[in-house]
Amino acid sequence: MPATPSSRGSGTGTVTTAVPARLDRLPWSRWHWMIVIGLGTVWILDGLEVTIVGNVAGRLAEEGSGLDITAAQVTGVAAALYVAGACSGALFFGWLTDRYGRKKLFMITLVVYLGATAMTALSFESWWFFLFRFLTGFGIGGEYAAINSAIDELIPSLYRGRVDLIINGSYWLGAIGGSLLSIVLLDTDIFPKDLGWRLSFALGVVLGLVILLVRRHVPESPRWQFIHGHGEEADTLVTAVEKEIEEEKGEKLPPPAGEITIHQRKSIGFGTIAKTVFGRYPRRAVLGLALFIGQAFLYNAITFGFGTILITFFDVPTGSTGYYFAVIAAGNFLGPLLLGKLFDTVGRRIMIAGTYVLSGLLLFGTAWLFDSGSLSATTLTACWCVVLFFASAGASSAYLTVSEIFPMETRAMAIAFFYALGTAAGGISGPLVFAELTESGVVGDTALAFRIGAALMCAAGIVAAFLAVNAERRSLEDIAEPLSAVRAEEKSAGA
């Protein structure tokens, strides 16, 4: 069968395509920036959401806020419900994403998120606040599955690692914005106690609407299209992108490196997905679970309550916690930004294991200093900034890892599964346990939570040192062959 850069066949028959190779050999262009902006900016929204809730916890607990709720309920119950919603949304929308496509679902999940956030701003009772925190998380969970799969399928293999890490790390740009916004919106000289926190959620809705408009121009994944019976659409899309990039660069693109033959299918059952992930790739399944549990406990258990720590142990005023959180948020963003390229050059295994273990060891040191009474609000923030510089790069690599080490047909569901399972283990129990430990006012209790997070990060790093896949600069189809791929013996038999 002669090689060709186009897809041949339509419907759900057998199709030969060079689409993956054509996408991977593209140079960086304006089209890729459009993908990054259209899809990546949602993490800014997530960072804005979580940070605002953490910073307004003290204000919501004050008399006159408009809600009968305690700070522990905000950082504990509401945080756990948000994460529970994210886990549920990831699984529900992840399955739909693999079945109906990336584009449909990353539009629907953003709408769900926006609607729930708007209703959170209108909360008049604690149960209403809790309900819409859950639904906000439900939308965000779906975003994680739909967007991470789309990003990795659209970005060339040469840049995939750093782009994925930086996009996931952009969460912390939202965290910076949330921190600084909370300073203004919690200032009672500007806004009443029962209005400022509502406006903070309303601003998130406005930003989300802008993202929704930009996202309309992000295309469906051609990789999803050619497997699910839309080979001609995939070929047309990639051809248009190639033409656009050749005009931008002023030169012809090199020929693609190869092609793949697949049996097209409309959907994949849960049984096939489970058998593939745990039967064909058990070591990769252990890796994904370890990475997600480690990062989920550290982030969801500890950063949710950072403002409460400052207030409880260092007497920082409620309206000033945003300054401190903005600093550690900056450290979090700089980690993936400055270390991201190394995941494509030095390699996945060394960088994933290194960032997890190093952040865990630094967190152990922070816990010891905190327990000994050697830290102030400023020095604790400085320690956190260093810890999270490395932890953020590691945490972002968890999403990259599970997105690229399993077959195309299971990608969104694999992201959803490991996100949900890991986050449920560390992200639901973490905030509940940590809120109680922090509320006790005992330094040793809070230091214990730090040590648990540190131990899990170190353990995940050790697992990565043995099990991480050297996926840098490799095609997704080379890392994990599609379930629909026609093997060499089948081609010979049909020749």
VEXDREN-2710 file (C-alpha; in Angstrom, 1 decimal):
% VEXDREN-2710
k/r/px/py/pz
1/MET/0.0/0.0/0.0
2/PRO/1.7/3.2/-1.1
3/ALA/2.3/5.9/1.5
4/THR/0.2/9.1/1.4
5/PRO/-0.1/12.1/3.7
6/SER/-3.9/11.9/3.5
7/SER/-6.5/9.7/5.1
8/ARG/-8.2/7.2/2.9
9/GLY/-11.7/5.8/3.8
10/SER/-14.7/7.1/5.6
11/GLY/-17.4/5.9/7.9
12/THR/-16.3/3.1/10.3
13/GLY/-14.2/1.0/7.9
14/THR/-10.4/0.6/7.8
15/VAL/-8.5/3.8/7.1
16/THR/-4.8/4.6/6.5
17/THR/-3.7/8.1/7.7
18/ALA/-0.7/10.2/8.2
19/VAL/-2.5/12.7/10.4
20/PRO/-0.5/12.0/13.6
21/ALA/2.8/12.4/11.8
22/ARG/1.6/15.5/10.0
23/LEU/0.6/17.1/13.3
24/ASP/3.8/16.2/15.0
25/ARG/6.1/17.6/12.3
26/LEU/4.4/21.1/12.4
27/PRO/6.6/24.0/13.6
28/TRP/5.3/26.2/16.4
29/SER/2.9/28.8/14.9
30/ARG/0.0/31.2/15.5
31/TRP/-2.4/28.3/15.2
32/HIS/-0.8/26.6/18.2
33/TRP/-1.0/29.8/20.2
34/MET/-4.7/29.8/19.5
35/ILE/-5.0/26.3/20.9
36/VAL/-3.1/27.3/24.1
37/ILE/-5.1/30.5/24.7
38/GLY/-8.5/28.8/23.9
39/LEU/-7.9/25.8/26.0
40/GLY/-5.3/26.7/28.6
41/THR/-6.9/29.8/30.0
42/VAL/-9.5/27.7/31.8
43/TRP/-7.0/26.7/34.4
44/ILE/-6.8/30.4/35.2
45/LEU/-10.4/30.2/36.1
46/ASP/-9.9/27.2/38.3
47/GLY/-7.1/28.9/40.1
48/LEU/-9.2/32.0/40.6
49/GLU/-12.1/30.0/42.0
50/VAL/-10.1/27.9/44.5
51/THR/-8.0/30.8/45.7
52/ILE/-10.9/33.1/46.2
53/VAL/-12.7/30.5/48.3
54/GLY/-9.6/30.0/50.4
55/ASN/-9.2/33.7/51.0
56/VAL/-12.8/34.5/51.6
57/ALA/-13.2/31.7/54.2
58/GLY/-12.6/34.0/57.1
59/ARG/-14.9/36.7/55.7
60/LEU/-17.8/34.2/55.1
61/ALA/-17.5/33.1/58.7
62/GLU/-17.9/36.7/60.0
63/GLU/-21.3/38.1/61.1
64/GLY/-22.9/40.1/58.3
65/SER/-21.5/38.1/55.4
66/GLY/-24.9/36.9/54.4
67/LEU/-24.2/33.2/55.1
68/ASP/-24.4/31.2/58.3
69/ILE/-21.2/29.3/57.8
70/THR/-17.8/28.7/59.6
71/ALA/-14.3/29.0/58.1
72/ALA/-13.8/25.3/58.7
73/GLN/-16.9/24.5/56.7
74/VAL/-15.6/26.6/53.8
75/THR/-12.1/25.1/53.7
76/GLY/-13.3/21.7/54.8
77/VAL/-16.9/20.7/53.7
78/ALA/-17.1/23.2/50.7
79/ALA/-13.6/22.3/49.5
80/ALA/-14.3/18.6/49.7
81/LEU/-17.6/19.0/47.9
82/TYR/-15.8/21.0/45.2
83/VAL/-13.3/18.2/44.7
84/ALA/-16.0/15.5/44.9
85/GLY/-17.8/17.4/42.1
86/ALA/-14.6/17.5/40.1
87/CYS/-14.1/13.8/40.5
88/SER/-17.7/13.0/39.4
89/GLY/-17.5/15.5/36.5
90/ALA/-14.3/14.1/35.3
91/LEU/-15.7/10.6/35.1
92/PHE/-19.0/11.6/33.6
93/PHE/-17.6/14.0/31.0
94/GLY/-14.5/12.0/30.4
95/TRP/-16.6/9.1/29.1
96/LEU/-18.6/11.5/26.9
97/THR/-15.4/13.2/25.6
98/ASP/-14.0/9.9/24.3
99/ARG/-17.4/9.0/22.8
100/TYR/-18.6/12.4/21.3
101/GLY/-15.3/14.3/20.8
102/ARG/-13.1/16.9/22.6
103/LYS/-14.7/20.1/21.2
104/LYS/-18.3/19.4/22.1
105/LEU/-17.4/18.6/25.7
106/PHE/-14.9/21.4/26.3
107/MET/-17.7/23.8/25.4
108/ILE/-20.3/22.1/27.5
109/THR/-18.2/21.7/30.6
110/LEU/-17.3/25.4/30.5
111/VAL/-21.0/26.3/30.3
112/VAL/-21.7/24.1/33.3
113/TYR/-18.8/25.7/35.2
114/LEU/-20.0/29.2/34.4
115/GLY/-23.6/28.6/35.4
116/ALA/-22.6/27.0/38.8
117/THR/-20.2/29.9/39.5
118/ALA/-22.9/32.5/38.9
119/MET/-25.2/30.7/41.2
120/THR/-22.5/30.5/43.9
121/ALA/-22.4/34.3/43.9
122/LEU/-26.1/34.3/44.6
123/SER/-25.8/32.0/47.7
124/PHE/-28.3/32.9/50.5
125/GLU/-27.9/29.8/52.6
126/SER/-25.0/27.5/53.4
127/TRP/-26.6/24.5/51.7
128/TRP/-27.0/26.6/48.5
129/PHE/-23.3/27.5/48.7
130/PHE/-22.3/23.8/49.2
131/LEU/-24.5/22.6/46.3
132/PHE/-23.1/25.0/43.7
133/ARG/-19.5/24.5/44.9
134/PHE/-20.1/20.8/44.0
135/LEU/-21.6/21.7/40.6
136/THR/-18.7/24.2/39.9
137/GLY/-16.3/21.3/40.6
138/PHE/-18.4/19.1/38.3
139/GLY/-17.8/21.4/35.4
140/ILE/-14.1/21.8/36.2
141/GLY/-13.6/18.0/36.4
142/GLY/-15.0/17.7/32.9
143/GLU/-12.7/20.4/31.7
144/TYR/-9.6/18.5/32.9
145/ALA/-10.5/15.4/30.9
146/ALA/-11.6/17.2/27.7
147/ILE/-8.9/19.8/27.6
148/ASN/-5.8/17.7/28.5
149/SER/-6.7/15.1/25.9
150/ALA/-7.3/17.8/23.3
151/ILE/-4.1/19.7/24.1
152/ASP/-1.8/16.6/23.9
153/GLU/-3.4/15.5/20.6
154/LEU/-3.0/18.9/18.9
155/ILE/0.5/20.0/20.1
156/PRO/3.5/18.6/18.2
157/SER/5.5/15.9/20.1
158/LEU/8.6/18.2/20.3
159/TYR/6.8/20.7/22.5
160/ARG/4.1/18.6/24.1
161/GLY/5.7/18.2/27.5
162/ARG/6.5/21.9/28.2
163/VAL/3.2/23.2/26.7
164/ASP/1.2/20.7/28.8
165/LEU/3.0/21.7/32.0
166/ILE/2.8/25.4/31.4
167/ILE/-0.9/25.2/30.6
168/ASN/-1.6/23.2/33.7
169/GLY/0.6/25.6/35.6
170/SER/-1.4/28.6/34.4
171/TYR/-3.8/27.6/37.2
172/TRP/-1.5/29.7/39.4
173/LEU/-1.9/32.9/37.3
174/GLY/-5.6/32.6/38.3
175/ALA/-4.5/32.1/41.9
176/ILE/-2.5/35.3/41.8
177/GLY/-5.4/37.1/40.4
178/GLY/-7.7/35.6/43.0
179/SER/-5.4/36.6/45.8
180/LEU/-5.1/40.2/44.6
181/LEU/-8.8/40.5/43.9
182/SER/-9.7/39.2/47.3
183/ILE/-7.6/42.0/48.9
184/VAL/-9.7/44.6/47.1
185/LEU/-13.1/42.8/47.3
186/LEU/-12.7/42.0/51.0
187/ASP/-11.9/45.6/51.9
188/THR/-15.0/46.7/53.8
189/ASP/-14.1/50.4/53.1
190/ILE/-14.9/49.6/49.5
191/PHE/-17.5/46.9/49.6
192/PRO/-19.9/45.7/52.3
193/LYS/-19.2/42.3/53.9
194/ASP/-22.1/40.6/52.1
195/LEU/-21.2/42.0/48.7
196/GLY/-17.4/41.7/48.1
197/TRP/-17.2/38.0/48.1
198/ARG/-20.1/37.7/45.7
199/LEU/-18.5/40.1/43.2
200/SER/-15.3/37.9/43.3
201/PHE/-17.3/35.0/41.9
202/ALA/-19.1/37.2/39.4
203/LEU/-15.8/38.3/38.0
204/GLY/-15.0/34.7/37.4
205/VAL/-18.1/34.4/35.3
206/VAL/-17.1/37.4/33.2
207/LEU/-13.7/36.0/32.5
208/GLY/-15.2/32.6/31.6
209/LEU/-17.5/34.2/29.1
210/VAL/-14.5/35.7/27.3
211/ILE/-12.8/32.3/27.2
212/LEU/-16.0/30.8/25.8
213/LEU/-15.9/33.2/22.9
214/VAL/-12.2/32.4/22.2
215/ARG/-12.7/28.7/22.5
216/ARG/-15.3/28.6/19.7
217/HIS/-12.4/28.7/17.2
218/VAL/-10.5/25.7/18.7
219/PRO/-11.0/22.7/16.3
220/GLU/-11.9/19.1/17.1
221/SER/-8.9/16.8/17.5
222/PRO/-8.0/15.3/14.1
223/ARG/-6.7/12.2/16.0
224/TRP/-10.2/11.7/17.5
225/GLN/-11.8/12.3/14.2
226/PHE/-10.0/9.7/12.1
227/ILE/-10.5/7.0/14.7
228/HIS/-14.2/7.7/15.1
229/GLY/-15.2/7.6/11.4
230/HIS/-14.5/11.2/10.4
231/GLY/-11.3/10.6/8.4
232/GLU/-12.1/13.1/5.6
233/GLU/-12.9/15.9/8.2
234/ALA/-9.5/15.2/9.9
235/ASP/-7.7/15.3/6.6
236/THR/-9.4/18.6/5.6
237/LEU/-8.6/20.2/8.9
238/VAL/-4.9/19.3/8.9
239/THR/-4.6/20.3/5.3
240/ALA/-6.0/23.8/6.1
241/VAL/-3.6/24.1/9.1
242/GLU/-0.6/23.1/7.0
243/LYS/-1.5/25.7/4.4
244/GLU/-1.9/28.4/7.1
245/ILE/1.5/27.5/8.6
246/GLU/3.3/27.4/5.3
247/GLU/2.0/30.8/4.5
248/GLU/3.1/32.1/7.9
249/LYS/6.6/30.6/7.7
250/GLY/7.1/31.2/4.0
251/GLU/8.3/27.7/3.3
252/LYS/7.1/24.2/2.5
253/LEU/6.7/21.7/5.3
254/PRO/8.8/18.5/5.2
255/PRO/7.0/15.3/4.4
256/PRO/5.4/13.4/7.3
257/ALA/7.4/10.6/8.9
258/GLY/4.9/7.8/8.5
259/GLU/1.3/6.7/8.6
260/ILE/-1.0/4.4/10.5
261/THR/-3.8/2.1/9.5
262/ILE/-6.7/1.7/11.9
263/HIS/-10.1/0.1/12.2
264/GLN/-12.5/3.0/12.8
265/ARG/-15.0/2.7/15.6
266/LYS/-17.7/4.9/17.1
267/SER/-17.1/4.2/20.8
268/ILE/-15.2/2.2/23.4
269/GLY/-16.9/0.4/26.3
270/PHE/-16.0/0.8/30.0
271/GLY/-14.9/-2.9/30.0
272/THR/-12.4/-2.4/27.2
273/ILE/-11.0/0.8/28.8
274/ALA/-10.5/-1.0/32.2
275/LYS/-9.0/-4.0/30.5
276/THR/-6.6/-1.8/28.6
277/VAL/-5.5/0.4/31.4
278/PHE/-5.1/-2.3/34.1
279/GLY/-4.6/-5.4/32.0
280/ARG/-2.3/-4.2/29.2
281/TYR/-0.6/-1.4/31.2
282/PRO/-0.6/-2.3/34.9
283/ARG/2.8/-0.5/35.6
284/ARG/1.6/2.7/34.0
285/ALA/-1.7/2.4/36.0
286/VAL/0.3/2.3/39.3
287/LEU/2.4/5.3/38.1
288/GLY/-0.7/7.4/37.3
289/LEU/-2.3/6.6/40.6
290/ALA/0.8/7.4/42.7
291/LEU/1.4/10.7/40.9
292/PHE/-2.2/11.9/41.4
293/ILE/-2.5/10.8/45.0
294/GLY/0.7/12.6/45.9
295/GLN/-0.1/15.9/44.3
296/ALA/-3.8/15.9/45.2
297/PHE/-3.2/15.5/48.9
298/LEU/-0.5/18.2/49.0
299/TYR/-2.5/20.8/47.0
300/ASN/-6.0/20.1/48.0
301/ALA/-5.3/19.5/51.7
302/ILE/-2.8/22.3/52.3
303/THR/-3.3/25.2/49.9
304/PHE/-7.1/25.2/50.5
305/GLY/-6.3/26.1/54.1
306/PHE/-3.3/28.4/53.6
307/GLY/-5.3/31.5/54.6
308/THR/-6.6/29.9/57.7
309/ILE/-3.1/29.0/58.8
310/LEU/-2.0/32.6/58.4
311/ILE/-4.9/33.8/60.4
312/THR/-4.8/31.1/63.1
313/PHE/-1.1/30.9/63.8
314/PHE/0.3/34.3/62.7
315/ASP/-2.7/36.7/63.4
316/VAL/-2.6/37.9/59.8
317/PRO/-5.8/40.0/59.1
318/THR/-8.4/38.4/56.9
319/GLY/-8.0/41.1/54.2
320/SER/-4.3/40.6/54.0
321/THR/-3.9/36.9/53.3
322/GLY/-4.1/37.5/49.6
323/TYR/-0.7/39.2/49.6
324/TYR/0.9/36.0/50.9
325/PHE/-0.9/33.7/48.7
326/ALA/0.0/35.7/45.6
327/VAL/3.6/35.1/46.4
328/ILE/3.3/31.3/46.7
329/ALA/1.1/31.3/43.6
330/ALA/3.9/33.1/41.6
331/GLY/6.3/30.4/42.8
332/ASN/3.9/27.7/41.6
333/PHE/3.6/29.2/38.1
334/LEU/7.3/29.8/37.7
335/GLY/8.0/26.1/38.3
336/PRO/6.3/24.7/35.2
337/LEU/7.4/27.8/33.2
338/LEU/11.1/27.5/34.0
339/LEU/11.4/23.7/34.3
340/GLY/8.9/22.7/31.6
341/LYS/11.4/22.5/28.8
342/LEU/13.5/20.1/30.8
343/PHE/10.7/17.5/30.6
344/ASP/11.2/17.5/26.8
345/THR/15.1/17.6/26.9
346/VAL/16.4/15.9/30.1
347/GLY/13.4/13.6/30.0
348/ARG/10.2/12.6/31.7
349/ARG/11.6/10.0/34.2
350/ILE/14.3/12.2/35.7
351/MET/12.2/15.3/35.9
352/ILE/9.1/13.7/37.3
353/ALA/10.9/11.7/40.0
354/GLY/13.2/14.7/40.8
355/THR/10.4/17.3/41.2
356/TYR/8.3/15.0/43.4
357/VAL/11.1/13.9/45.7
358/LEU/12.7/17.3/46.0
359/SER/9.4/19.0/46.8
360/GLY/8.6/16.3/49.4
361/LEU/12.0/16.7/51.1
362/LEU/11.7/20.5/51.2
363/LEU/8.2/20.1/52.7
364/PHE/9.5/17.9/55.5
365/GLY/12.0/20.7/56.2
366/THR/9.2/23.3/56.3
367/ALA/7.1/21.1/58.7
368/TRP/10.1/20.8/61.0
369/LEU/10.7/24.6/61.1
370/PHE/7.0/25.3/61.5
371/ASP/6.7/22.8/64.4
372/SER/9.7/24.3/66.1
373/GLY/8.3/27.8/66.0
374/SER/11.0/29.1/63.8
375/LEU/8.8/30.6/61.1
376/SER/6.9/33.8/60.8
377/ALA/4.1/34.4/58.2
378/THR/6.8/35.8/55.8
379/THR/9.3/33.0/56.2
380/LEU/6.6/30.3/56.0
381/THR/5.5/31.9/52.8
382/ALA/9.0/31.9/51.5
383/CYS/9.4/28.2/52.3
384/TRP/6.2/27.4/50.6
385/CYS/7.3/29.3/47.5
386/VAL/10.4/27.1/47.2
387/VAL/8.5/23.8/47.9
388/LEU/5.8/24.6/45.4
389/PHE/8.2/25.8/42.7
390/PHE/9.1/22.1/42.3
391/ALA/5.8/20.6/43.4
392/SER/3.9/22.5/40.8
393/ALA/6.0/21.2/37.9
394/GLY/5.6/17.7/39.3
395/ALA/1.9/18.0/39.8
396/SER/1.4/19.3/36.2
397/SER/3.4/16.3/34.9
398/ALA/0.8/14.0/36.4
399/TYR/-1.8/15.2/33.9
400/LEU/0.7/15.0/31.1
401/THR/1.7/11.5/32.1
402/VAL/-1.7/9.9/32.2
403/SER/-2.7/11.8/29.0
404/GLU/0.2/10.4/26.9
405/ILE/0.9/6.8/28.2
406/PHE/-2.5/5.2/27.4
407/PRO/-4.1/4.6/23.9
408/MET/-5.9/7.3/22.1
409/GLU/-9.4/5.7/22.5
410/THR/-9.0/5.7/26.3
411/ARG/-7.2/9.0/26.8
412/ALA/-9.9/11.3/28.2
413/MET/-11.4/8.5/30.4
414/ALA/-7.9/7.6/31.7
415/ILE/-7.3/11.2/32.6
416/ALA/-10.7/11.3/34.3
417/PHE/-10.2/8.0/36.1
418/PHE/-6.8/8.8/37.6
419/TYR/-7.7/12.3/38.4
420/ALA/-10.9/11.1/40.2
421/LEU/-9.3/8.3/42.0
422/GLY/-6.2/10.2/43.1
423/THR/-8.1/13.3/43.9
424/ALA/-10.7/11.4/45.9
425/ALA/-8.0/9.8/48.0
426/GLY/-6.1/13.0/48.6
427/GLY/-8.4/15.8/47.7
428/ILE/-11.6/14.8/49.5
429/SER/-10.1/13.4/52.7
430/GLY/-7.3/15.9/52.7
431/PRO/-9.4/19.1/53.1
432/LEU/-11.6/17.4/55.7
433/VAL/-8.7/16.2/57.8
434/PHE/-6.6/19.3/57.3
435/ALA/-9.5/21.7/58.3
436/GLU/-9.9/19.9/61.6
437/LEU/-6.2/19.9/62.2
438/THR/-5.9/23.6/61.5
439/GLU/-9.0/24.5/63.5
440/SER/-7.5/22.8/66.6
441/GLY/-5.0/25.7/66.8
442/VAL/-2.2/23.2/67.7
443/VAL/1.0/23.7/65.8
444/GLY/1.9/20.0/65.9
445/ASP/-1.4/19.0/64.2
446/THR/-0.8/21.3/61.3
447/ALA/2.8/20.1/61.0
448/LEU/1.5/16.6/60.9
449/ALA/-0.6/17.4/57.8
450/PHE/2.5/18.9/56.1
451/ARG/4.5/15.7/56.8
452/ILE/1.7/13.5/55.4
453/GLY/1.7/15.5/52.2
454/ALA/5.5/15.4/52.0
455/ALA/5.6/11.6/52.5
456/LEU/3.1/11.0/49.7
457/MET/5.0/13.3/47.3
458/CYS/8.3/11.4/48.1
459/ALA/6.6/8.0/47.6
460/ALA/5.2/9.1/44.3
461/GLY/8.6/10.3/43.2
462/ILE/10.2/6.9/44.0
463/VAL/7.5/5.2/42.0
464/ALA/8.2/7.5/39.1
465/ALA/11.9/6.7/39.2
466/PHE/11.1/3.1/38.5
467/LEU/8.0/3.2/36.4
468/ALA/7.9/6.6/34.5
469/VAL/7.8/6.3/30.7
470/ASN/10.4/8.0/28.5
471/ALA/7.8/9.7/26.4
472/GLU/9.7/12.9/25.5
473/ARG/9.7/13.9/21.8
474/ARG/7.8/10.7/20.9
475/SER/4.5/10.4/19.0
476/LEU/1.5/9.6/21.1
477/GLU/0.9/6.6/18.8
478/ASP/4.4/5.4/19.5
479/ILE/4.1/5.7/23.3
480/ALA/0.8/3.7/23.3
481/GLU/-0.5/2.1/20.1
482/PRO/-4.2/2.9/19.4
483/LEU/-6.5/0.0/20.2
484/SER/-7.9/0.4/16.7
485/ALA/-4.5/0.1/15.0
486/VAL/-4.1/-2.6/12.3
487/ARG/-1.1/-4.7/13.2
488/ALA/1.6/-5.7/10.7
489/GLU/0.3/-9.3/10.5
490/GLU/-3.2/-8.1/9.7
491/LYS/-1.8/-5.9/6.9
492/SER/0.1/-8.9/5.5
493/ALA/-2.9/-11.2/5.6
494/GLY/-5.0/-8.6/3.7
495/ALA/-2.4/-7.8/1.1
END
